Amino acid sequence: MKNKLIDTHLHLWDVEKLKYPWLDEVQDIRKSFDIKDYQEATALIPIEKMIFVQCECLAEQYMDEVNYVSEIAIYDRRIAGIISWFPLELPDAEAHLQILLKNPLIRGIRRLEESPISLYASYEFTDNLALLQKYNLSFDIGVKTWQLPQAITIVERQPEIQYMLDHCGKPDIKNAEMLQWKANIRLLADNPNVYCKISGLVTEAKWNNWQVDDLRPYFDFIVEQFGFNRIVFGSDWPVVNLASNYTDWFEAFLALCKDFTSEEMANILFRNASRFYRI
């Protein structure tokens, strides 16, 4: 592959250092995954830079996670940015944000939509999203397919923020559901400040029985809606291991892109991510 590559969705976690309650539900990846494991998994793939995305450790440990990854970035300098968890809904969020920004790797924050009480519908949260624009930070949207309307809510309330929709909004690929997902994706893509991360598709398909053709309708619709200037590649490693491995997912991604020009591929694999995450 001639194009440079940025992996925009890298996870690393150490179950001895931090606590990740959600891992209790996914025993296959309920262990530590460090940078050496990532290097081994990607040995044949020329990755130039990576973006670390928060891993849902305990909320009170989010600064510990940032510090943990910053130490790893000294060892592997391809880690060019961190997307951190952050308590944006707090009344004194700006003071906490100024502390977080002492770390030069911070490029944005991510919060998963919560249930049954919606975080994304909270006015405390959406009002404070304006701080991201003030400090030149982005927001990674973490929603499941039925939560896409809440994602539309935050984009409508704060349309000037730079947004990245993770995992294509987690469409229900294994059940071939598209109708409502398409309607919501179309609304999000209407805002030119919303980008989409092509990641996490195989884990929304049938884990041990997915084919590239299962992913193609969802991928094609994302490209149709966002175009070649607002989509990026992400591995979602090591979560991707639940349904695949890094190499197989990347080869599937390239198969989905087989008819694209070299310019279009350069945008998807490198330029768009470099611009969005400012790396």
KAQUIJO-V714100 format. One line per field, one symbol per residue. ss: DSSP state (@ for helix, = for strand, . for the rest). A space follows every 10 residues. Layout:
ss=???
This chain:
ss=....====== ..=....... @@@@@.@@@. ..=.@@@@@@ @.....==== ===.....@@ @@@@@@@@@@ @@@@@...== ====...... ..@@@@@@@@ .....===== ==........ ..@@@@@@.@ @@@@...=== ==..@@@@@@ @@@@@@@... .====@@@@. ........@@ @@@@@@@@@. ...=====.. .@@@...... .@@@@@@@@@ @@@@@@.... ===...=.@@ @@...@@@@@ @@@@@@.... .@@@@@@@@@ @@@@@@...
